[in-house]
Structures are given as C-alpha cells and as structure tokens.
Amino acid sequence: MIDLADILNAKILVVDDKPANILLLEGMLRVAGYTSVESTTDPNQVCELYRRNHYSLILLDLQMPGMDGFQVMDALNEIEGDGYLPVIVITAQPGHKLRALEAGAKDFVGKPFDMAELRARVHNVVEVRLLHLQARAYGKALEETVRELEASREVIRLKSLAEQNKREEELALAQETQVSLLPRCLPCFDNFHIRAFNSPTHYVGGDFYDFLQLSSGECVGVLADVSGKGMPAALLSSMVLGALSMEFRVGSQPADVLDRINRLLCEKSLPYQFVTLFLFLLNPSGVGQFISAGHNPAWLYRAATGKIEWLVSDHYMLGMFDQASYRPHPLHLGKGDILLIYSDGLTDAQGQREEMFGEERLLKIVRQEAPSGSHALEKQLLDTIENFTRGIPQTDDITFVIVDKYR
C-alpha cells in the first residue's frame, strides 16, 4: 500500500518552454498538496535532472523548440533501466496522445488545464510509479534471497540439524512473503460471493489469484499458473502479479493489459517460462467479459438449466510469442450461476492409488453442489481433495476461484 503522504511528497518535474504554463502548473500542484515540485524551461536539462533526482513524475510538454517532448522521452528511455517512464505528456493536439502513449508515456493532460483532471491523473500515475518501485525493490530482495539460498545449498546439506532448522525458517519466511502478495481478504462485490483457495507444492509456488474493484464499479479477477515450481516460478508470478495490479490501476482494458504483459514476459522471462491465465471482468449486474490465455477450461454452472458451460481458451500462453494478441469474449452470470476457475494442479492431483483427481470427479462435485451455492461447492471441493490426496506429495500447485452471483 502507498500512503497519501508518500504520494504528496513525491518529486515532480514540470517541463514546458513557456514560463506562464510552468507557474500555472506549479501553482495547481501545490494547491493539490504536492510538496516537492521543480521545473525547467529547457528540455535539454531533463535527462541530467532525472539522473540526479529520480523524479516520481515528469509533466512534459510535447511542443517545445529545439527538442520536443518525443525526443525527451527517447532520451529518457535510454537511461531508464527497466523501461518504465513516469511521464504525463501535456498536449493540445489529440493526434499526439496515442503516439505519446506508444512512446512510453503513462498518461496525458490537455490544454487548457482542468484542475480536477490534473489532480486525478497526477495522483494515479504517481501512485503507480511508487507501486512499481516498491514491486521492483521486492523483486530484487527476493532475487537476493534466492541467490543466498542457492549459494548455501551445499553447505546446508552438511550442516547440523540446528542450521537445517534455520533454513526451514527462511523458506517459511519466503512462503509468508508470497502469501502476503495474495489478497488479505476476498472482495465484497455487489451481488457476488467470491471464494478462493491456494496450496503451493513447496513453500512457494507459481499459482496465484487476485481481485481488484475498478472505479467503474466493475470487478476484475484473475487466476494464473506460472510454469515451473519453487522459487523461479514464485519470482515470475510476483512480477506478473505486480504488472497486472499496476496496469489495472491506471484504467487499462483487459485486452491491452494482457498484450503488454505478454510482451514484458517475452522480454524479461527465460525461454522456457510461460504463464497460463484466466481473467474475468464483471459489473454488479453480472455482465462482462473473459480472456483465457492458454488456461485449462473454466466451468460456468447455469442455475436456470442445471447445465455446465465450458469457457475454453483460444489464445496463446503469455510469454511465448511477442506478437500474440488477446481479445475478450462476452461473459454473463445470472442469479444462482457459479463460475469455477482452477489450475491444472487440481485435476492432476494424485491419490493413494496413483490415479489423478480428473475432470469427471470435479464435474460430479459441481453438478451435485453448485445448486446449493458457492459455500457448499467450496466445502465439498476442499473435503474431497483432502481425502483424495491424503498423505500423497503433490507435483503441482492446487488453486481455484469460485464466483457465485447470488442475486
């Protein structure tokens, strides 16, 4: 979480060749409560100022003599290591907005300036920038923990029982850290009950789920399954989780979000790493959309007919092809309908006779318990999985999400 004080104390740079515009913007920002606002009329100074001060936001005019805003963003891209530019462009030209976003800007404000619009856009971009830095710091800390654990693996093997217990404590801390990334409590979304379960194979795993209520009143939910196990999968899942949260907080549409995250994974992940994902967006009346990126089918129980619909994927897994494009399908839940999303670790779970849990067993539970609501379905699923896998080490994370439209 980012405190309001952190947002208002964030460093902001205003870049405009007209002193009158700078005075106006500085005044509007200070009235809004921002305490650290600097400015320059010389676009050639921006990169050096950014190197020295690491601004959380740059308000950048696009039309300036000598060096325009697009050239400034090109120069900033060369010095910004992770390719994330905390830039809001200032323009009166509608045609420049899309080009600026493609160049890396995170938002835009038009001329003449509107106080309410400026405050909202500045607040959102600064918050996302601080979240980005927070997630990056967490990622580096987690990477360092992984390196330390790997370097000490052989030593730990030869250490005493006391030292082995210490390693177990460190791994438990890593597990606690990853659990903290999952929602601390499930959202209370109008007309819906949402239930979720996650059980990693080891201390940490690659499955995760998350939910976010948008300013529009819609709810976004996601369940993802990262390839691999243990720390490598946990690191990749934390990166994807952070990227999803930042994208939706700035108001991006689901298809655009997945397009950008797919390109990010193609650039940053290892060749053999990929992510399957099921994403849904619903308004309080149950109307929305879903995208399944290479994920196993989700099931939609229809209360009116008792039938179960399969929501299948027609998209590639994330991180496989940088030119892949993700488009949504319509989704509608009526009263009593239940959506079940799960990772393949559920159906692939092994029992005492070395058989898999399987889709047929899962379908039978859904048919029997879905008419009684999500609570009954969740309880029966957990009881059946526990009895089925009792004492048998599992080879994959088990995760599921249940969405029940109860009215």
Secondary structure, DSSP 8 states (H G I E B T S, - for coil): ---HHHHHTSEEEEE-S-HHHHHHHHHHHHHTT--EEEEES-GGGHHHHHHHH--SEEEEES--SSS-HHHHHHHHHHH-TTS---EEEEES-HHHHHHHHHTT--EEEESS--HHHHHHHHHHHHHHHHHHHHHHHHHHHHHHHHHHHHHTHHHHHHS-HHHHHHHHHHHHHHHHHHHHHS-SS----TTEEEEEEEE-SSSS-SEEEEEEE-TTS-EEEEEEEESS-HHHHHHHHHHHHHHHHHHHHTT--HHHHHHHHHHHHHHHS-TT--EEEEEEEE-TTSEEEEEEES---EEEE-TTT--EEEE---B--BTS-TT-----EEEE--TT-EEEEE-HHHHT-B-TTS-B--HHHHHHHHHHHGGG-HHHHHHHHHHHHHHHHTT---SS-EEEEEEEE--
